[in-house]
Amino acid sequence: MDPHQYVKKEWIVSPTARGVYRAAAIVSLTLYPLLFASIYNGPFPVLKQLLFIAVLATAINGVGMEFFLFRFDQSPAWKQVLWFCALIFLPLGAALYCFLVYSRSQAVRTACSSADAVLGPGGGQAQVIEPAC
């Protein structure tokens, strides 16, 4: 890893990162219904906590998808510009980008299809475990 790059590739395109970003995208879709419920019903503690979690998930998903767009997206330049505008200006642009581009990208697919060799309990024999993607 280059010492000037603070974010590792595994943090963006690994199977674990894929699961985190998908979960964050799903939770971020609840942001506006929770916001409207908070305005309509008044803020009560459980709703405030759920709203905080939705805002946090939206932020995590937005940062991860922006980083993926700049570093790993192999789309043509005009698509990258359109998605950049969607990520910046559309409130749910990061969730859309996660489901439509990130999950289908070649970088994520190769990270999910690569098998991890783990030492098995049988005295050093290698056991291949396929990641669940």
C-alpha positions as CSV (number, residue, x, y, z in Angstrom):
1,M,0.0,0.0,0.0
2,D,1.2,3.4,-0.9
3,P,2.0,5.4,2.3
4,H,0.0,8.4,1.0
5,Q,-3.2,6.4,0.7
6,Y,-5.0,6.2,4.0
7,V,-7.8,3.9,2.9
8,K,-7.0,0.3,2.0
9,K,-8.7,-1.4,-1.0
10,E,-10.1,-4.1,1.3
11,W,-12.1,-1.4,3.2
12,I,-14.0,-0.6,-0.1
13,V,-14.3,-3.8,-2.2
14,S,-14.1,-6.7,0.2
15,P,-17.1,-9.0,0.9
16,T,-17.4,-7.5,4.4
17,A,-17.4,-4.0,3.0
18,R,-20.0,-5.0,0.4
19,G,-22.3,-6.2,3.2
20,V,-21.7,-3.0,5.3
21,Y,-22.5,-0.7,2.3
22,R,-25.6,-2.6,1.3
23,A,-26.9,-2.6,4.9
24,A,-26.1,1.1,5.1
25,A,-27.9,1.7,1.9
26,I,-31.0,-0.1,3.1
27,V,-31.0,1.7,6.4
28,S,-30.4,5.1,4.6
29,L,-33.6,4.5,2.6
30,T,-35.5,4.8,5.9
31,L,-34.2,8.3,6.5
32,Y,-37.0,10.3,4.9
33,P,-39.9,8.3,6.3
34,L,-38.3,8.6,9.8
35,L,-37.8,12.4,9.2
36,F,-41.4,12.8,8.2
37,A,-42.7,10.7,11.1
38,S,-40.6,12.9,13.4
39,I,-42.0,16.1,12.0
40,Y,-45.6,14.7,12.1
41,N,-45.6,13.0,15.4
42,G,-43.1,15.1,17.3
43,P,-39.7,13.9,18.3
44,F,-39.8,11.1,20.9
45,P,-36.7,9.3,22.1
46,V,-37.0,6.1,20.0
47,L,-37.7,8.0,16.8
48,K,-34.7,10.3,17.5
49,Q,-32.4,7.2,17.9
50,L,-33.7,5.6,14.7
51,L,-33.2,8.9,12.9
52,F,-29.6,9.2,14.1
53,I,-28.9,5.6,12.9
54,A,-30.4,6.5,9.5
55,V,-28.3,9.6,9.2
56,L,-25.1,7.7,10.2
57,A,-25.9,5.0,7.7
58,T,-26.4,7.6,5.0
59,A,-23.1,9.2,5.8
60,I,-21.2,5.9,5.8
61,N,-22.8,4.9,2.5
62,G,-22.1,8.3,0.9
63,V,-18.4,8.4,1.9
64,G,-17.8,4.8,0.8
65,M,-19.6,5.3,-2.6
66,E,-17.7,8.5,-3.3
67,F,-14.4,6.8,-2.6
68,F,-15.4,3.9,-4.8
69,L,-16.4,6.2,-7.6
70,F,-13.1,8.0,-7.5
71,R,-10.8,5.0,-7.1
72,F,-12.3,1.9,-8.5
73,D,-15.2,2.7,-10.9
74,Q,-14.3,1.6,-14.5
75,S,-17.4,3.3,-16.1
76,P,-17.0,5.8,-18.9
77,A,-16.2,9.3,-17.8
78,W,-19.6,10.7,-18.7
79,K,-21.3,8.1,-16.4
80,Q,-18.9,8.9,-13.6
81,V,-19.8,12.6,-13.9
82,L,-23.5,11.8,-13.9
83,W,-23.1,9.6,-10.8
84,F,-21.0,12.2,-9.1
85,C,-23.8,14.7,-9.5
86,A,-26.3,12.2,-8.3
87,L,-24.2,11.4,-5.2
88,I,-23.8,15.1,-4.4
89,F,-27.2,16.5,-5.2
90,L,-29.7,13.7,-4.8
91,P,-30.5,12.8,-1.2
92,L,-30.7,9.0,-1.9
93,G,-28.1,9.1,-4.7
94,A,-25.5,7.0,-2.6
95,A,-28.1,4.3,-2.0
96,L,-28.9,4.2,-5.7
97,Y,-25.3,4.1,-6.7
98,C,-24.6,1.3,-4.2
99,F,-27.4,-0.9,-5.7
100,L,-27.0,-0.1,-9.4
101,V,-23.2,0.4,-9.8
102,Y,-21.2,-0.7,-6.8
103,S,-22.8,-4.1,-6.3
104,R,-22.5,-5.0,-10.0
105,S,-18.9,-3.7,-10.5
106,Q,-16.1,-6.0,-11.6
107,A,-13.9,-4.9,-8.7
108,V,-16.4,-6.1,-6.1
109,R,-17.2,-9.3,-8.0
110,T,-13.6,-10.3,-8.2
111,A,-13.2,-9.6,-4.4
112,C,-16.2,-11.7,-3.7
113,S,-15.3,-14.6,-6.0
114,S,-11.8,-15.0,-4.7
115,A,-11.5,-17.8,-2.3
116,D,-9.8,-17.4,1.1
117,A,-7.5,-20.2,2.1
118,V,-7.8,-20.9,5.9
119,L,-5.8,-23.4,7.8
120,G,-8.2,-26.2,8.8
121,P,-8.3,-28.0,12.1
122,G,-6.8,-31.1,10.5
123,G,-3.1,-30.2,11.1
124,G,-2.3,-27.6,8.5
125,Q,-4.4,-28.8,5.7
126,A,-5.8,-25.9,3.7
127,Q,-9.6,-25.5,3.6
128,V,-11.1,-23.3,1.0
129,I,-14.0,-21.2,2.2
130,E,-16.1,-19.3,-0.4
131,P,-17.3,-15.9,0.8
132,A,-21.0,-15.3,0.8
133,C,-21.7,-12.5,-1.7
